[in-house]
Amino acid sequence: MAMVVLTALLVVFLSLFMTVAYNTLSCYWLTPRRIKKFMERQGVRGPKPRLFIGNMLELAAMVSKSTSHDMNTISHDIVGRLLPHFVAWSKQYGKRFIYWHGIIEPRMCLTEIELIKELLFKHSSISGKSWLQQEGCKHFIGRGLLMANGKDWHHQRHIVAPAFMGDKLKSYAGYMVECTTEMLQSLKKEVELGRTEFEIGEYMTRLTADIISRTEFDSCYEKGKKIFNLLTDLQHQCAKASRYFCFPGSRFLPSKYNIEIKKMKVQVEKLLMEIIQSRKDCAEVGRSSSYGNDLLGMLLNEMKEKKENGFSLNLQLIMDECKTFFFAGHETTALLLTWTVMLLASNPSWQEKVRAEVKQVCNGQTPSVDHLSKFTLLNMVINESMRLYPPASVLPRMAFEDIKLGDLHIPKGLSIWIPVLAIHHSEELWGKDANEFNPDRFASKSFVPGRFIPFAAGPRNCVGQSFAMMEAKIILAMLISRFSFNISDNYRHAPVLVLTIKPKYGVQVCLRSIEA
């Protein structure tokens, strides 16, 4: 009897071992080789990948070399600096080429507008974020809306979207005005004390963090700021650790990065659970009729409604959505504001035009939601800022099924990477002045559809784009009506790419109070 049991266990063990071995072999060798040969038959080639690391070292070396020096002038010709691999490989292999992140994820670079529109609009339900991307963000933002796919994405989008629409969206304006007023008062005091130069990026980072904390957690705003600081550190640690995912089993090793990441994740989720539990306790004992009117309250109210209808929305998902909102709604907006101030500081004629528009529209009042649609010039400037320095430099999508894109057959498992920065700077799409600051190009809607995609496009576009634009317009309108500013002699133009496009040394501007 014992022998029979032992034999059965051995068979089960061998079966599991063979399954794991085959899946590993398929993931790290068979599927990538199949995709490579399939695309080569269609004429799509690229640099030869190395075992395990693919083209990662080659790519990193090119980026390191191109960003090792600062730019001599404030030039917006930055594609060769930030995406040198795109410039080199597109010249060598054409508009369509494949490079490898490790040996498990082949990435096809795609810049053809018609094919991009077809992918983002027609195939949004069968394309999304790859396993590698999800693993890289697992401890940072989890499986929130940004990293969800298929039915999970559709379900989460349905839950989150109402927070960024109609009256709910307008209700956030008060937080934005309040936080911006506090920042401007702080700047004014420092100017009155004799300070003239400010690193504006630091102020925009703190301001947008305050706005996100109040919008998401309202009365728990101080605890929200602690969560924000932890998430910022967690983002940097995850970025360091993600380079090792191409090695089998690396995510399970007790490495320095993995241990630190898990420790910070526990701290973040402990703080989030304290806020969530406090809301639930207040509602359950009758001190509150709902979980609150902020984003967290809306998610908890949705969970309660779903439970009553027989569905479930787990607390882990709520925490992941909160973390996603912090990441997607904070850093990108802070950088948009920072780059826009830099552009206005170095283009005084446009600064004066926008200031005159704000003065005419607001007539001395604080900017409100009703004013925003009348900020025509400001809207053009913000769009031009996002064109030159887009919030996301690349837009990734993986095919979960075989896809037909124009004349291309895309096999299941191929990642398609859309270089937004390169498209936004293309002379073919934007003309000879593609690398120049010219907001007038957005005065007309006659440009080629699909060439301007700062918030992606199609059903999977950025759910918070209206929030971001409202926030940017309110902050910039209030800043430009209180201060004039010019670029400091200490400013060193050196954009770098760390998930998003950042000024390496910050943006130093000289402020002068207009009231003075």
Summary of the structure (lengths in Angstrom):
residues: 516
radius of gyration: 24.7
end to end distance: 94.6
largest distance: 94.6
contacts: 1625
relative contact order: 0.15
helix: 60%
strand: 10%
